Amino acid sequence: MKTINKIFASGLLLIFISLVSSCSDGIFNVHEQYKLVFWFNQSSSRTFLDDGVDSLTIYVNYQSVAKTPVDDVYWASSPTCDDKTAITATISLKPSQAEKVIISVKDQTGFEYQSSVVNLNSTLENNYCNSFEIVPSEVKIVH
């Protein structure tokens, strides 16, 4: 009976070690969540439409995070991250990752309308709705 208990205990120990080693990145490097909302006003919407833009895709660190049409989509002021009509994204970053985030906005042809480098420490707030106004010539950070 002692032999069976030792084998069982050894098996549990091996399973525990393999689980901890495969999850060690998640245990020691906690990801921080950053909520982002992107918006543009009616004037910007008209400018995009006049340029032949049908849709915009927003990229964060070269990864597509949101896509929106530009026809009849605009806001008078920054929407909240909870607004169901808003263009939102949540990014998850480890503290050990770069302190800067690259945000770019491209139209349906791949033409880049904006590209901005955002400093995590001084610009983006963790677990807060960070607002970015999309303007045909730049991305403005709105707090």
N, C-alpha and C positions, 0 to 999 in steps of 0.2 A: 504494500500500500504506500510506503514511503517513496518507493521508486516512481510510482504513478504521480504522486504529489510533486516530486522534483521535476519530472518531465512536464507536467502541466504548468508549474511555476516558471520553468525555463521557457516554455512556449509563450506564455503571457509576457514574459520579459522581452523576448525577441519581437513580438508584435508591438509592444509599447515603444521599444527603441526604434523600430522602423517607422512607426507613425510620427514620433518626435523628430527624427532626422528628416523626414520628407516634409514636415511642416515647420521646420526651424526658421525658415525665412519669414513666415507669418508670425511666429512667436516673438522674434526679436526685432523685427522691423514693422512697426504698426503703420499702416497707411493713413494718410490724412485726406479727408474728403473736402473738395472745393466745389461749391455750387456756382454755376455760371449761367447768366441769362444774357442773350444777345437780342438786340432790337434795332430798328431803324424807323425814322419818321416818314411822313408822307412825301416830303420833298426828296428824300433819299430814294424812296420807292419809285417815284416818277423818274428820277435820274437813271436808276438801274433799268427801268423799262425802256427809256429813251435810248439807252446803250444796247438794247436787244437782250437784256438779261431775263431769263425765265425763272431761274432758281439760283440760290446761293448755297454753298456747302461750307460749313465752318470746320476748321481743323485745329486741333490742339496737339502740339508736339507731333505733327504730321499724321495724326489719326483723325479720320472723319468722326465728328461728334454730333453734328446736326445738319439738317438740310431743310430749306424752306423756299416756297415760291415767293416772288416779289410782287405779284399782281394782287392788289387789294389786301395786302398784309403790311400793316405798319402800326406804330404806336405813337401817341402824342408825348408820352414820357416812358421812362423805364418800367416795364412790368416786373412783377415779383417772380421769384423762382417757382412759386406755387401756382402761378397763372397757367391754366391748361392751354391757353392759346399762345403762350410765349415759346420762344426758341431757347430751350434750356439744355444744359449738360451738367453732369457731375463727373469730375475727374478724381482719381485716386492716385496719390503719389506717396512714395516712401520718403521720409526725411533725408535719406542718403542720396536721393536723386538730385539732379541739377536744380539750382535755386531759381532758374529762369524757365518760363513756359513760352513756347512760340505759338501764337494764334494767327491763323491766316484765313482769309475769306476768298473763295473762288467761285466763279460763275459756272454754268453748265458746260462751258467749253474748256474749262481749266484755267481761264484767265484769272490771275490773282489781283483782286481789287485792293486788298490790304494784307499787311504782314506786320505783326508787332511782337516784341519781346517783352514779357511781363515778369517783373521781379516778384517771386513768391513772398519774400520777407516783408517788402514794403507796400505791395500793391494788393495781392490776393489775401483774403482772410479765410481761414479754415472754418468750415461749417457756417458760412455766412453767404448770402446771395450777392455775388459779385456781378455788377452790371457793366456791359460793354455795348456802346452805341456803334452801330456799323454805319459809316459815312462813306460815300463812294471814293474818298481819297485816303481815309484812315480809319482805324478803330480807336474810339475814345473810351477811356475808362471812366465810368460814372459811379460815384459812391453816394 
